[in-house]
Amino acid sequence: MFLVILYILLGIMGLIFIVPVWHVVMASFSEARLLASNTGVVLLPLGTPSIGGYKIVLTAPGIISGYGNTAFYVIVGTVISMLLTIMGAYALSRKGFEYRNVFMLILSFTMLFNGGMIPTYMVVRNLGLYNSRWAVIIPSAISVFNLIILRTAFQEVPASLEESAKLDGANEFTIMFRIIVPLAKASIAVVVLYYAVGIWNSWFPAMIYLKDRDKFPLQLILRETLLVNDSSMIASSADAQNATNLDRKLVKYCTIVVGTLPIMCFYPFIQKYFTKGVMIGAVKG
């Protein structure tokens, strides 16, 4: 009886989470005129299914370059973040590191307090990173939260494995990348997901540090072009010269799909590691 009730509750929760996503997808294929007058949940496309909204979005200036820039930021940023986080977590998880508690205290302090936006901007500018793609990647390369997750996961690896490797002549990098990392791949997969999703959704650093539009990530392009009631995109689209205000609601739904679908496709490949990875990195402080 307990399992039956549990499955029913989980099924209801699943529907609660799925219905809004289904509503957005179906609305994005609806007719603009019918969608503009609709006030309820859209379970099927209203009117004749159409991809007119996607044509407007995908032909907007900067969308394609925004996708390319976001792909660069996600791939390069995630790789850099993971390398730095893994090395930092490995060093702080070693019992032989005398000052590891001091460094953990300093790092934890930054989770509560930081220098602020203006000092950070001045640092980025003085380092010559302003209007550079690296300004989006480097300042936020390490998340202390993710570092703590990996540090805790690395501490779960038996010390005897490290001692055996040292007896065989392995150095610290060999132990880290060939022993510790493979054994903590569940936690690493979760942290990869955290970094990738965070970078994909990020737009504020780019708005501050970038001035060339050809370097803008997709989220900033969509924010400026579609989500601030800007009609210039609709007017400039070759396939939508006669578009009216009826298109705005349709365009917003299509924008949501265009902005979230790629990263949602990435999640199923990581999902099997998610629960195990979070538990390993969070149960033990």
C-alpha positions as CSV (number, residue, x, y, z in Angstrom):
1,M,0.0,0.0,0.0
2,F,2.9,2.4,0.8
3,L,4.5,1.8,-2.6
4,V,1.1,2.3,-4.4
5,I,0.6,5.6,-2.6
6,L,4.2,6.6,-3.3
7,Y,3.9,5.9,-7.0
8,I,0.7,7.8,-7.2
9,L,2.2,10.8,-5.5
10,L,5.3,10.7,-7.8
11,G,3.1,10.3,-10.8
12,I,1.2,13.4,-9.8
13,M,4.4,15.3,-9.2
14,G,5.7,14.2,-12.6
15,L,2.6,15.5,-14.3
16,I,3.0,18.8,-12.5
17,F,6.5,19.1,-13.9
18,I,5.8,17.9,-17.4
19,V,2.6,19.9,-18.1
20,P,4.3,23.3,-18.2
21,V,7.0,22.0,-20.6
22,W,4.3,20.3,-22.8
23,H,2.3,23.5,-22.8
24,V,5.3,25.6,-24.0
25,V,6.2,23.1,-26.8
26,M,2.6,22.8,-28.0
27,A,2.1,26.6,-27.9
28,S,5.2,27.1,-30.0
29,F,3.6,25.2,-32.8
30,S,0.2,27.0,-32.6
31,E,-1.2,29.7,-34.8
32,A,-0.3,33.2,-33.5
33,R,-3.9,34.5,-33.7
34,L,-5.4,31.7,-31.6
35,L,-2.5,31.6,-29.2
36,A,-2.8,35.4,-28.5
37,S,-6.5,34.9,-27.4
38,N,-5.9,31.7,-25.4
39,T,-5.7,31.9,-21.6
40,G,-5.6,28.2,-20.6
41,V,-3.1,25.3,-20.9
42,V,-2.3,24.3,-24.5
43,L,-2.3,20.5,-24.7
44,L,-2.4,20.4,-28.5
45,P,-1.3,23.0,-31.1
46,L,-4.0,25.6,-31.6
47,G,-5.2,25.6,-35.2
48,T,-3.0,24.2,-37.9
49,P,0.5,23.2,-36.5
50,S,3.0,25.7,-37.8
51,I,6.7,26.5,-37.5
52,G,6.3,30.1,-38.3
53,G,7.4,31.2,-34.8
54,Y,10.6,29.2,-35.2
55,K,11.3,30.8,-38.5
56,I,11.0,34.3,-36.9
57,V,13.3,33.3,-34.0
58,L,16.0,31.4,-36.1
59,T,16.2,34.2,-38.7
60,A,16.7,36.9,-36.1
61,P,20.1,38.7,-36.2
62,G,22.7,37.1,-34.0
63,I,20.9,33.8,-33.2
64,I,23.2,31.6,-35.1
65,S,26.4,33.3,-33.8
66,G,24.8,33.2,-30.3
67,Y,24.5,29.5,-30.6
68,G,28.1,29.2,-31.7
69,N,29.4,31.5,-28.9
70,T,27.3,29.6,-26.3
71,A,28.7,26.3,-27.5
72,F,32.2,27.7,-27.2
73,Y,31.6,29.0,-23.7
74,V,30.0,25.8,-22.5
75,I,32.6,23.5,-23.9
76,V,35.7,25.5,-23.1
77,G,34.3,26.9,-19.9
78,T,33.3,23.4,-18.6
79,V,36.7,21.9,-19.5
80,I,38.6,24.7,-17.7
81,S,36.3,24.7,-14.7
82,M,36.5,20.9,-14.3
83,L,40.3,20.8,-14.5
84,L,40.7,23.6,-11.9
85,T,38.0,22.1,-9.7
86,I,39.4,18.6,-9.8
87,M,42.9,19.7,-9.0
88,G,41.7,22.0,-6.2
89,A,39.5,19.3,-4.8
90,Y,42.2,16.7,-4.9
91,A,44.7,18.9,-3.1
92,L,42.2,19.8,-0.4
93,S,41.2,16.2,0.1
94,R,44.7,14.9,0.9
95,K,45.3,14.4,4.6
96,G,49.0,15.2,4.0
97,F,48.3,18.8,2.9
98,E,49.0,20.7,6.1
99,Y,47.0,23.9,5.4
100,R,43.9,22.3,3.7
101,N,41.6,23.4,6.5
102,V,42.8,27.0,6.2
103,F,42.2,27.0,2.5
104,M,38.8,25.5,2.9
105,L,37.9,28.3,5.4
106,I,39.1,30.9,2.9
107,L,37.1,29.3,0.1
108,S,34.0,28.9,2.2
109,F,34.2,32.5,3.1
110,T,33.8,33.5,-0.5
111,M,30.5,31.6,-0.7
112,L,29.1,34.2,1.8
113,F,31.0,37.4,0.8
114,N,32.6,38.6,-2.4
115,G,34.2,41.8,-3.6
116,G,31.1,43.0,-5.5
117,M,30.3,43.7,-9.1
118,I,32.4,46.9,-9.4
119,P,35.6,45.6,-8.0
120,T,35.3,42.5,-10.1
121,Y,34.7,44.6,-13.2
122,M,37.8,46.6,-12.4
123,V,39.9,43.5,-12.0
124,V,38.7,42.1,-15.3
125,R,39.4,45.4,-17.1
126,N,42.9,45.8,-15.5
127,L,43.8,42.2,-16.5
128,G,43.0,43.1,-20.1
129,L,40.0,40.7,-20.3
130,Y,37.3,43.3,-21.0
131,N,35.5,42.6,-24.3
132,S,37.2,39.2,-24.5
133,R,35.5,35.8,-24.4
134,W,37.8,34.9,-21.5
135,A,36.1,37.5,-19.4
136,V,33.0,35.3,-19.5
137,I,34.9,32.1,-18.6
138,I,37.8,32.8,-16.2
139,P,36.2,35.0,-13.4
140,S,33.6,32.3,-12.7
141,A,35.7,29.3,-13.6
142,I,35.5,27.7,-10.1
143,S,32.4,27.2,-8.0
144,V,33.2,26.5,-4.3
145,F,30.0,24.5,-4.0
146,N,31.2,22.1,-6.8
147,L,34.7,22.0,-5.3
148,I,33.3,20.9,-2.0
149,I,31.3,18.1,-3.7
150,L,34.3,16.7,-5.4
151,R,36.5,17.2,-2.4
152,T,34.1,15.1,-0.3
153,A,33.9,12.5,-3.1
154,F,37.7,12.2,-3.3
155,Q,37.9,11.7,0.4
156,E,35.8,8.6,0.1
157,V,38.4,6.9,-2.0
158,P,40.4,4.5,0.3
159,A,43.8,5.8,1.2
160,S,45.3,2.4,0.6
161,L,44.9,2.8,-3.2
162,E,46.9,6.0,-3.1
163,E,49.6,4.4,-1.0
164,S,49.9,1.4,-3.3
165,A,50.2,3.7,-6.3
166,K,53.0,5.7,-4.6
167,L,54.9,2.4,-3.9
168,D,54.7,1.7,-7.6
169,G,56.3,5.1,-8.3
170,A,53.1,7.0,-9.3
171,N,53.3,10.8,-8.9
172,E,50.4,13.1,-7.8
173,F,49.1,13.7,-11.3
174,T,49.0,10.0,-12.1
175,I,47.2,9.2,-8.8
176,M,44.7,12.0,-9.4
177,F,43.8,11.3,-13.0
178,R,44.2,7.5,-13.2
179,I,43.0,6.4,-9.8
180,I,40.9,9.1,-8.0
181,V,39.1,10.6,-10.9
182,P,37.8,7.2,-12.4
183,L,36.5,6.2,-9.0
184,A,34.6,9.4,-8.5
185,K,33.2,9.6,-12.0
186,A,29.6,9.8,-10.7
187,S,30.3,13.0,-8.7
188,I,32.3,14.4,-11.6
189,A,29.5,13.8,-14.0
190,V,27.1,15.7,-11.7
191,V,29.6,18.6,-11.4
192,V,29.9,18.7,-15.2
193,L,26.2,19.0,-15.5
194,Y,26.2,21.9,-13.0
195,Y,28.9,23.8,-14.8
196,A,27.4,23.2,-18.3
197,V,23.9,24.2,-17.3
198,G,25.2,27.2,-15.4
199,I,27.2,28.5,-18.3
200,W,24.4,27.8,-20.8
201,N,22.0,29.9,-18.8
202,S,24.5,32.7,-18.0
203,W,24.0,36.1,-19.6
204,F,24.8,38.7,-16.9
205,P,28.6,38.4,-17.1
206,A,28.5,38.8,-20.9
207,M,26.3,41.8,-20.6
208,I,28.8,43.5,-18.3
209,Y,32.1,42.4,-19.9
210,L,31.3,42.2,-23.6
211,K,30.5,45.1,-26.0
212,D,30.8,43.3,-29.4
213,R,27.6,41.7,-30.3
214,D,29.3,39.0,-32.3
215,K,30.7,37.6,-28.9
216,F,27.3,37.6,-27.1
217,P,26.0,34.2,-25.9
218,L,22.6,32.9,-27.0
219,Q,20.9,33.8,-23.8
220,L,21.9,37.4,-24.0
221,I,20.9,37.6,-27.7
222,L,17.5,36.2,-26.8
223,R,17.1,38.5,-23.8
224,E,17.9,41.6,-25.8
225,T,16.0,40.7,-28.9
226,L,13.0,38.8,-27.7
227,L,12.3,39.1,-24.1
228,V,12.4,42.9,-23.6
229,N,9.4,43.7,-25.9
230,D,11.7,44.5,-28.8
231,S,9.9,44.3,-32.1
232,S,13.0,45.0,-34.2
233,M,13.6,41.3,-34.6
234,I,10.1,40.6,-36.0
235,A,10.4,43.5,-38.4
236,S,13.8,42.5,-39.7
237,S,12.9,38.9,-40.4
238,A,12.6,38.1,-44.1
239,D,9.7,35.7,-43.5
240,A,7.8,38.0,-41.1
241,Q,7.5,41.4,-42.8
242,N,3.8,41.4,-42.1
243,A,4.0,40.1,-38.5
244,T,1.9,42.0,-35.9
245,N,1.7,42.1,-32.2
246,L,-0.1,38.7,-32.4
247,D,3.3,37.1,-33.0
248,R,4.9,38.3,-29.8
249,K,3.4,35.6,-27.6
250,L,4.2,32.9,-30.1
251,V,7.8,34.2,-30.4
252,K,8.3,34.0,-26.7
253,Y,7.2,30.4,-26.5
254,C,9.5,29.5,-29.4
255,T,12.3,31.4,-27.7
256,I,12.0,29.3,-24.6
257,V,12.2,26.1,-26.7
258,V,15.2,27.3,-28.7
259,G,17.0,28.4,-25.5
260,T,16.4,25.3,-23.4
261,L,16.1,22.3,-25.8
262,P,19.8,21.7,-26.4
263,I,20.8,21.6,-22.8
264,M,17.8,19.5,-21.9
265,C,19.0,16.9,-24.5
266,F,22.3,16.8,-22.6
267,Y,20.7,15.9,-19.3
268,P,19.7,12.2,-20.0
269,F,23.3,11.3,-20.5
270,I,24.2,12.5,-17.0
271,Q,21.0,11.6,-15.2
272,K,22.1,8.0,-14.2
273,Y,25.0,9.5,-12.2
274,F,23.0,12.3,-10.6
275,T,21.6,10.7,-7.5
276,K,24.7,8.7,-6.7
277,G,27.0,11.6,-7.4
278,V,25.2,14.1,-5.2
279,M,24.9,11.7,-2.3
280,I,28.6,10.8,-2.4
281,G,29.6,14.4,-2.4
282,A,27.1,15.7,0.1
283,V,26.6,13.1,2.9
284,K,29.9,13.5,4.5
285,G,31.2,17.0,5.3
